[in-house]
Amino acid sequence: MRTVKTHIASVDASPSVNHGVIVVVTGNLTVSDMSQVDDGSVKPLTYTTTFSLQPIPELKGGFFIHSQIFRAVG
């Protein structure tokens, strides 16, 4: 079984229409048993994800992910 560890390097957020929020996150993913380099260490995958959070009208303070783009670079 593979283990995935996430390291968040940065988070940026900006208000959006209809009281929503656009969020951009960058960081690294380390996946066990994958992308091992010659010395046996695991090379992390760089990733970025951008998503739109929109409020849930019936739930005060609640949000849902309206759309998301995720990219991992090997």
Secondary structure, DSSP 8 states (H G I E B T S, - for coil): ---EEEEEEEEEEEE-GGG-EEEEEEEEEEETTSSB-TTS-B--EEEEEEEEEEE-TTSTT-EEEEEEEEEEE-
